[in-house]
Amino acid sequence: MPSRRRTFVFVPLFILLCSVLGGLFGPEGVSLAAAAGPEDDIKGSLKSFTKVYDLIEENFADKVAADKAIYKGAIPGMLRTLDPHSNFFDPRDFQLLKEDQKGHYYGVGMTVANRNGKTIVVSPFGGSPAYKAGIRPADTIVEVNDKKTDGLSTSEVADLLKGPRGTHVQIVISREGVDHSITFDVVRDEINRASVMEPFWIRPGIAYTQITQFGETTSRELEDGLKKLGEGNIKGLILDLRANPGGLLNEGVDVAGHFLKKNDVVVSQRGRGSAEKPYYARRGNGGRDYPIVVVVNRYSASAAEIVAGALQDHDRGWILGENTFGKGLVQTVYPLSENTGLALTTYHYYTPSGRLIQRDYSHISFLDYYYHRNQDQKNPLDVKMTDAGRTVYGGGGITPDEKYTAPKLNKFQTEALRKDVFFRFTGKYFGSKEKASLPKGWTVDEGTLNEMHDFMLKNNVEFTEAEFTENRDWLKTTMKHEMYITAFSKEEADRAAVEDDPEITKAIDALPKAKGLLESAKKMMVQRLNR
C-alpha cells in the first residue's frame, strides 16, 4: 500500500500509467494499415497540415523543435480526438514502456524525484545496488559521474544512473546532518521490478498479495509466490488491485485463470470487422476454491478490471472497495520508425457475462475522465447476470459487491502531507546516524512523536494542539511507514502498511461473504445440472 504522502502526485502518474499500461498487446512487429477514407481527402488534409507546420516553423516567435511540435503536439492531438487511451510514445517513453512490460532494466535501482529544483532519492529498491551501497531516502543527488545535476530533469538524472550491467557509476550525494558530500561507487546490475508483492500470511490461514500492474512476468510471479507460501494451506486470500493501472491483457487473463475452473471464459474482445474472440482459463485452479476478496478502487483499471470482472461474474471473488476506473478498451502497440511507438485502441473487451465496462467519455473533458469524478456511473441498458444469478451492470467499471471508501483526509492531515513532513522528518531523523536502522517490530514512541511535533512547528505547519492530539494514531501509522522505508526497505514498509490498513482488515472480515458466494454458486450449478 503506497504512503499517503504520495497521493498528491498519484493522479498525474496514474494518467500516464493508464495511458501506457492499460490492456496492451505488444509491442509487436506489425505493419500499419492504410487510413480509411477517400484518397483525395487524405492528400488534401496532409497538404493543409504541411502548410500549417511550414508557416509555424518560419514565423513563430521562437525556434520550433520538430520533435516537440510533432511528437508532443500534432500526433497526440490527433489521437485525443479518438479516445482517451490511444497514445503516441516518443523514443524515451517507448523505451520506458518496454521496460515496464519486461519488468527489468539495468541501473542502480532507486526512485528519484524533483524537490525544489533538486533531485532527491525517494527510495532505493530492496536489495538493489543503491540499497546495498547505503544510499538512503531524502539523499540529494549532486553529481553523477562528475556531471552536476543542477538544471537536469528527473528523467535526465535517471538516464545517467542507468547503464550496462557491471559498469560503475559514481554518485555524489548530500545528506542532512552530514556537513560534507558523500561519494558512492555503485556497480550497475539488472534491476527486477516485481509487479506482485510476495504473498504472506496476514492472519493464520489467510494470505495477502498485491498486484501493482500487469507486465510480462506477473502471472509467473503470482504462481511462484503462492507456491512458495504454500497455496494448499490457504483458507482465504486477499487480492489487492487498488491503484493498478492495468498492463498486458494476456497476463490479466492468466492471473484470473489461476483462480477459475479450467476453460472458464475470462474475457472476450470485439473489434471493427473482427469476430468475437474469447479468452479462457487455460489451466484452472486445480480444485483450489478458497474464498477470495478482491480489493479495488477508482484507479483499478483495464487488466485489473478484467481480473476483478471475471472473478465477480463467475462468483469466484467478493469485490470490496470503490467502483473501478471503467476502461474497457484494448490497445495494440505498433512499433514505428525512429524508435517511437503507437498504442492504438483496436478492441473493446467484455467480461464473461457480456458487459462492456467502459465509461462514457464523449461529453466530458480529458481530465474529468481521468479523475473519475462520477462514481455512480453505469449503463442501465447493459444489464447482465453472474453465474449465480446476481445482477451486474456495464458502463461504469466494476461495481463492488461491498462499498468501501477510504476516509477523506482532514485539514491537519492534508497540511502535513502537502508540506511533505514525514519524508523530510525521516531524512533529518536518520541523516546524522551512521547506520539507518530500527529494531524489528518498532513502533513510534512518545519521544519520536514529540520530535515530529517540534519539527512541524519549525517548518511552519499550521495546527492546533487539539488537532495534533486528535491525529496521534494517524501520525504514528504514517510515520512508521515512512521510517520503515529508510530503516528496512520500501518492500518491508509496504508490508507493515498493509497490516495497519483498515480496508484490508475490512477485507479479512468479508471472507465469510466470499465463502457464502462460492457455496451459492455451487448450489446454483447443481440445480442447473438436475433440471
C-alpha positions in Angstrom: 0.0 0.0 0.0 1.7 3.3 -1.0 2.3 6.0 1.5 -0.3 8.7 1.7 2.3 11.4 1.1 2.5 10.1 -2.5 -1.2 10.7 -3.2 -0.5 14.3 -4.2 1.3 13.1 -7.3 -0.6 9.9 -7.8 -3.3 11.1 -10.2 -1.0 12.6 -12.8 1.1 9.4 -12.6 -2.0 7.3 -12.9 -3.0 9.2 -16.1 0.4 8.4 -17.6 0.4 4.8 -16.5 -3.1 4.1 -17.6 -2.3 5.5 -21.0 0.9 3.5 -21.1 -0.1 0.2 -19.5 -3.8 -0.3 -19.8 -4.8 -3.5 -21.7 -2.0 -3.7 -24.2 -1.0 -6.1 -26.9 2.7 -5.9 -27.9 5.0 -4.3 -28.7 4.6 -6.4 -31.8 6.3 -6.1 -35.2 3.2 -5.4 -37.3 2.5 -3.2 -40.3 0.1 -0.3 -40.0 -2.9 -0.5 -42.2 -3.7 2.4 -44.6 -6.1 5.0 -43.3 -9.7 4.7 -44.4 -11.4 7.4 -46.5 -11.2 8.9 -50.0 -7.6 9.3 -51.1 -8.1 12.9 -52.2 -9.4 13.9 -48.8 -6.3 12.4 -47.1 -3.9 14.1 -49.5 -5.7 17.4 -49.0 -5.5 17.1 -45.2 -1.8 16.3 -45.3 -1.1 19.3 -47.6 -3.0 21.5 -45.2 -1.0 20.1 -42.2 2.3 20.6 -44.0 1.4 24.2 -44.9 0.4 25.0 -41.4 3.6 23.4 -40.0 5.8 25.3 -42.5 4.1 28.6 -41.5 4.7 27.9 -37.8 8.4 26.9 -38.4 9.0 30.1 -40.5 7.1 32.6 -38.4 6.8 31.5 -34.8 8.4 33.9 -32.4 10.8 31.2 -31.1 12.7 28.4 -32.8 10.4 25.4 -33.2 11.6 22.0 -32.1 10.3 19.5 -34.6 10.2 16.6 -32.2 8.2 18.7 -29.7 5.8 20.0 -32.3 5.1 16.6 -33.9 5.6 14.1 -31.0 4.1 16.2 -28.3 1.6 18.2 -30.3 0.3 17.1 -33.6 0.2 13.3 -33.2 -1.2 13.3 -29.5 -3.7 16.0 -30.6 -5.0 13.7 -33.4 -5.2 10.7 -31.1 -7.0 12.7 -28.4 -9.9 13.1 -30.9 -10.3 9.2 -31.0 -10.4 8.2 -27.4 -8.6 8.8 -24.1 -6.3 5.8 -24.3 -4.8 5.8 -27.8 -1.3 7.2 -27.2 1.9 8.0 -29.0 5.3 7.3 -27.5 8.4 9.3 -28.3 11.7 7.3 -28.2 12.3 7.7 -24.4 8.6 6.9 -23.5 8.6 3.9 -25.8 11.8 2.6 -24.1 10.2 3.1 -20.7 7.1 1.3 -21.9 9.1 -1.7 -22.9 11.0 -1.7 -19.6 7.7 -1.6 -17.7 6.4 -4.5 -19.6 9.5 -6.6 -19.2 9.8 -5.7 -15.5 13.5 -5.1 -15.5 16.3 -2.7 -16.7 20.0 -2.1 -15.9 21.0 0.6 -13.4 21.3 1.2 -9.7 17.7 0.6 -8.6 16.1 3.6 -6.9 13.2 6.0 -7.4 14.2 9.7 -7.7 12.0 12.8 -7.8 12.3 16.6 -8.1 12.1 18.6 -4.8 12.6 22.3 -5.1 14.8 22.0 -8.2 16.9 19.2 -6.7 16.9 15.5 -7.5 16.1 13.6 -4.3 16.2 9.9 -3.7 12.6 8.8 -2.9 13.6 5.2 -2.0 16.1 2.6 -3.2 14.7 -0.8 -4.1 15.3 -3.5 -1.5 18.4 -5.5 -2.4 19.4 -3.2 -5.3 23.0 -1.8 -5.8 21.9 1.6 -4.5 20.3 -0.1 -1.4 23.4 -2.2 -0.7 25.7 0.8 -1.2 23.9 2.7 1.6 22.1 5.4 -0.4 19.0 6.5 1.6 15.7 8.2 1.0 16.0 12.0 1.2 19.6 12.0 -0.1 20.1 14.7 -2.6 22.0 13.6 -5.8 24.6 16.3 -6.5 26.7 14.6 -9.2 26.6 11.5 -11.4 29.9 10.6 -13.0 31.2 14.1 -12.4 28.2 15.6 -14.1 26.4 18.1 -11.8 22.7 17.5 -11.6 21.7 21.2 -11.2 19.4 22.1 -14.0 18.8 18.5 -15.0 15.3 17.0 -15.1 14.5 13.9 -13.0 14.3 11.8 -16.2 17.8 13.1 -17.3 19.3 12.1 -13.9 17.6 8.7 -14.1 19.1 8.1 -17.5 22.6 8.9 -16.2 22.1 6.3 -13.5 21.2 3.6 -16.0 23.8 1.7 -18.0 25.2 -1.7 -18.9 25.3 -4.4 -16.2 28.7 -4.5 -14.4 29.7 -0.9 -15.2 30.5 1.6 -12.4 28.7 4.8 -11.7 29.9 7.4 -9.2 27.1 9.1 -7.3 27.8 12.1 -5.1 25.1 13.0 -2.6 24.4 15.5 0.1 22.7 14.3 3.3 21.0 16.4 6.0 23.0 16.2 9.2 26.3 15.5 7.4 28.5 18.5 6.7 30.3 17.1 3.7 29.2 15.3 0.5 29.3 11.5 0.3 30.6 9.7 -2.8 29.3 6.2 -3.7 30.9 4.0 -6.3 28.0 1.8 -7.4 28.1 -1.2 -9.8 25.1 -1.3 -12.1 23.1 -4.5 -12.2 19.9 -5.9 -13.5 17.0 -4.3 -11.7 13.9 -6.5 -11.5 10.8 -4.6 -10.7 8.3 -7.1 -9.2 4.7 -6.5 -10.1 3.4 -8.8 -7.4 4.0 -8.3 -3.7 5.4 -11.5 -2.3 2.3 -13.2 -0.7 2.4 -13.5 3.1 0.2 -14.7 6.0 -1.7 -11.6 7.2 -3.6 -13.9 9.6 -3.4 -17.6 10.3 -4.6 -19.3 7.1 -5.3 -16.0 5.4 -2.9 -14.9 2.6 -2.4 -11.4 1.2 -0.8 -10.3 -2.0 -0.9 -7.1 -4.2 -0.5 -6.8 -7.9 0.7 -3.3 -8.9 0.5 -3.8 -12.7 0.4 -6.5 -15.3 3.8 -7.0 -17.0 5.4 -9.9 -18.8 6.2 -11.8 -15.6 3.1 -11.0 -13.5 1.3 -14.4 -13.7 4.6 -16.3 -13.1 5.4 -14.1 -10.1 2.0 -14.9 -8.7 2.3 -18.6 -9.3 5.7 -18.7 -7.8 4.7 -16.6 -4.8 1.7 -18.7 -3.9 3.6 -21.9 -4.4 6.4 -20.6 -2.1 3.8 -19.6 0.5 2.1 -23.0 0.4 -1.1 -22.4 -1.6 -2.6 -25.7 -0.4 -2.8 -24.2 3.1 -4.7 -21.1 2.1 -8.1 -20.8 3.7 -8.7 -17.3 2.3 -6.9 -14.8 0.1 -7.0 -11.0 -0.1 -6.1 -9.9 -3.6 -5.3 -6.2 -3.7 -5.7 -4.5 -7.0 -6.0 -0.9 -5.8 -4.4 1.7 -8.0 -3.4 -1.0 -10.5 -3.5 0.8 -13.9 -3.5 -2.4 -16.0 -1.0 -3.8 -18.4 -0.8 -6.8 -20.7 -4.1 -8.4 -21.4 -2.7 -11.9 -21.6 -1.2 -11.6 -18.2 -4.5 -10.4 -16.7 -6.1 -13.5 -18.4 -3.6 -15.8 -16.8 -3.9 -14.3 -13.4 -7.7 -14.6 -13.4 -7.3 -18.1 -14.8 -5.3 -19.2 -11.8 -8.4 -18.8 -9.6 -11.1 -20.1 -12.1 -12.1 -23.5 -13.4 -10.3 -24.7 -16.5 -11.9 -23.4 -19.7 -14.0 -20.7 -17.9 -14.2 -17.6 -20.0 -12.1 -14.8 -18.6 -12.8 -12.1 -21.1 -13.7 -11.6 -24.7 -12.8 -8.9 -27.2 -14.5 -7.5 -30.2 -13.2 -5.0 -32.8 -14.3 -3.4 -36.0 -14.9 -6.1 -38.6 -13.4 -8.9 -36.4 -15.2 -11.8 -34.9 -15.5 -12.1 -31.1 -12.5 -13.7 -29.5 -12.9 -15.2 -26.1 -10.0 -15.9 -23.7 -10.3 -18.9 -21.4 -8.7 -20.1 -18.2 -6.0 -22.4 -19.6 -5.0 -24.5 -16.6 -7.6 -23.5 -14.0 -7.3 -23.6 -10.2 -6.7 -27.3 -9.8 -9.6 -27.6 -7.4 -8.4 -24.9 -5.1 -11.5 -22.9 -4.3 -10.6 -21.0 -1.2 -12.6 -17.7 -0.8 -11.1 -14.6 -2.3 -11.8 -10.9 -1.5 -10.6 -8.6 -4.3 -9.9 -5.1 -3.1 -10.3 -2.3 -5.7 -10.6 1.4 -6.0 -11.4 4.1 -8.6 -7.8 3.7 -10.0 -8.0 0.0 -10.6 -8.1 -0.1 -14.4 -8.1 -2.3 -17.6 -6.3 -5.6 -16.9 -7.1 -5.2 -13.2 -10.7 -4.8 -14.1 -10.5 -7.9 -16.3 -9.4 -9.9 -13.3 -12.0 -8.4 -10.9 -14.8 -8.7 -13.5 -14.0 -12.4 -14.3 -13.9 -13.3 -10.6 -17.2 -11.4 -10.0 -19.0 -12.8 -13.0 -18.1 -16.3 -12.1 -19.0 -15.6 -8.4 -15.4 -16.6 -7.5 -14.5 -13.5 -5.6 -16.1 -10.9 -3.4 -15.3 -7.4 -4.6 -14.6 -4.8 -2.0 -13.9 -1.1 -2.4 -15.0 1.6 -4.9 -16.2 1.4 -8.5 -13.2 0.7 -10.7 -12.0 3.1 -13.4 -14.1 1.8 -16.2 -11.6 1.1 -19.1 -13.0 -1.5 -21.5 -10.7 -0.6 -24.4 -7.7 -2.6 -25.6 -4.7 -1.0 -27.3 -2.4 -2.7 -29.7 1.2 -1.4 -29.7 2.7 -0.7 -33.1 6.5 0.0 -33.3 7.2 2.9 -35.6 10.4 4.4 -37.1 12.8 6.5 -35.0 12.2 4.1 -32.0 8.8 5.5 -31.5 5.5 3.6 -30.9 1.8 3.9 -31.2 -0.7 2.4 -28.8 -4.0 2.4 -30.8 -7.4 1.3 -29.5 -8.3 -1.8 -31.6 -10.8 -3.7 -29.5 -13.4 -3.4 -26.8 -13.4 -6.1 -24.1 -16.3 -7.7 -22.4 -16.5 -9.5 -19.0 -17.7 -13.2 -19.0 -21.3 -12.1 -18.5 -21.0 -9.9 -21.6 -20.9 -6.5 -20.1 -18.8 -3.6 -21.5 -17.4 -1.7 -18.5 -16.1 1.3 -20.5 -17.3 4.6 -19.1 -18.7 7.2 -21.5 -16.0 9.8 -22.4 -17.9 11.5 -25.2 -19.2 14.5 -23.2 -16.6 15.2 -20.6 -13.1 16.7 -20.6 -10.0 14.6 -20.6 -9.1 15.5 -17.0 -12.6 14.8 -15.7 -12.5 11.4 -17.4 -9.2 10.5 -15.7 -10.1 12.0 -12.3 -13.2 9.7 -12.4 -15.4 12.2 -10.6 -18.7 10.3 -11.2 -18.5 7.1 -9.1 -22.1 6.1 -9.7 -22.0 5.9 -13.5 -23.4 2.8 -15.1 -25.4 1.9 -18.3 -28.9 0.8 -17.2 -29.4 -0.8 -20.6 -26.3 -3.1 -20.1 -27.7 -5.5 -17.5 -26.2 -8.9 -17.1 -26.2 -11.8 -14.7 -23.4 -13.6 -12.9 -23.2 -17.4 -12.9 -25.2 -17.5 -9.6 -27.8 -15.0 -11.0 -26.7 -11.8 -9.4 -27.3 -8.6 -11.4 -24.3 -6.6 -12.7 -24.1 -3.6 -15.0 -21.8 -2.3 -17.7 -20.8 1.3 -18.5 -19.2 2.2 -15.2 -16.3 -0.1 -14.3 -16.7 -3.0 -11.9 -19.2 -2.1 -9.2 -18.0 -3.7 -5.9 -20.2 -6.2 -4.0 -19.4 -4.2 -0.9 -18.6 -0.5 -0.9 -15.6 0.9 1.0 -14.3 4.4 0.5 -11.2 5.4 2.3 -11.8 8.2 4.8 -11.0 11.7 3.4 -8.0 13.5 4.8 -8.9 16.2 7.3 -7.3 19.7 7.3 -4.4 18.7 9.6 -3.5 15.6 7.5 -3.7 17.5 4.2 -1.4 20.2 5.5 1.1 17.6 6.8 1.2 15.7 3.5 1.3 18.9 1.4 4.4 20.0 3.2 6.0 16.6 2.9 6.8 16.5 6.7 7.1 12.7 7.0 9.6 12.3 4.3 11.6 15.3 5.4 11.4 14.4 9.1 12.7 10.9 8.3 15.6 12.3 6.4 16.5 14.5 9.3 16.0 11.7 11.9 18.4 9.3 10.2 20.6 11.9 8.5 23.4 12.1 11.0 23.2 8.4 12.1 26.0 6.2 10.6 23.5 3.3 10.3 19.9 3.9 9.5 18.2 1.1 11.4 15.3 0.4 13.8 14.6 -2.7 15.9 12.4 -5.2 14.2 8.7 -4.6 15.1 9.5 -0.9 16.1 6.6 1.4 16.5 6.6 5.2 17.0 7.1 6.0 20.7 6.2 9.2 22.5 9.7 10.7 22.2 9.7 10.3 18.4 6.2 11.7 18.2 7.3 14.7 20.2 10.2 15.2 17.8 7.7 15.3 14.9 5.6 17.8 16.8 8.6 20.2 17.2 9.7 19.5 13.6 6.3 20.5 12.3 6.3 23.7 14.3 9.8 24.6 13.0 8.6 24.0 9.4 5.6 26.3 9.7 2.9 23.6 9.6 -0.2 25.2 10.9 -2.1 23.2 13.5 -3.6 23.4 17.0 -2.6 21.2 19.9 -6.1 19.7 19.8 -5.6 18.8 16.1 -2.2 17.2 16.9 -3.8 15.1 19.7 -6.8 14.1 17.6 -4.4 12.8 14.8 -1.9 10.9 17.0 -2.8 7.5 15.7 -2.7 8.7 12.1 0.6 10.3 12.7 2.1 7.2 14.2 0.9 5.0 11.4 2.2 7.3 8.7 5.5 8.0 10.4 6.0 4.2 10.9 5.6 3.5 7.2 7.9 6.3 6.1 10.6 5.5 8.6 10.5 1.8 7.8 11.4 2.7 4.2 14.7 4.0 5.4 15.4 1.6 8.2 14.4 -1.6 6.4 13.2 -1.2 2.7 10.3 0.0 0.7 9.1 -3.5 0.5 9.1 -4.1 4.2 7.5 -0.7 4.8 4.6 -1.6 2.4 4.1 -4.9 4.1 3.8 -3.1 7.5 1.4 -0.6 6.0 -0.8 -3.4 4.8 -1.0 -4.8 8.3 -2.2 -1.4 9.6 -4.6 -0.8 6.7 -8.3 -0.6 7.9 -9.5 -1.5 4.4 -7.5 -4.8 4.5 -9.0 -5.5 7.9 -12.4 -5.0 6.3 -11.5 -7.4 3.5 -10.5 -10.0 6.0 -13.8 -9.6 7.8 -15.5 -10.1 4.4 -14.0 -13.5 3.7 -17.2 -15.3 5.1 -19.2 -13.4 2.4 -16.8 -14.7 -0.3 -17.2 -18.2 1.1 -21.0 -17.8 1.0 -20.8 -16.7 -2.6 -18.8 -19.8 -3.6 -21.4 -22.0 -1.8 -24.3 -20.2 -3.6 -22.7 -20.6 -7.0 -22.1 -24.4 -6.4 -25.8 -24.9 -5.3 -26.9 -23.0 -8.5 -24.7 -25.2 -10.6 -26.1 -28.4 -9.0 -29.7 -27.1 -9.6 -29.0 -26.4 -13.3 -27.5 -29.9 -13.7 -30.6 -31.5 -12.2 -33.1 -29.7 -14.4 
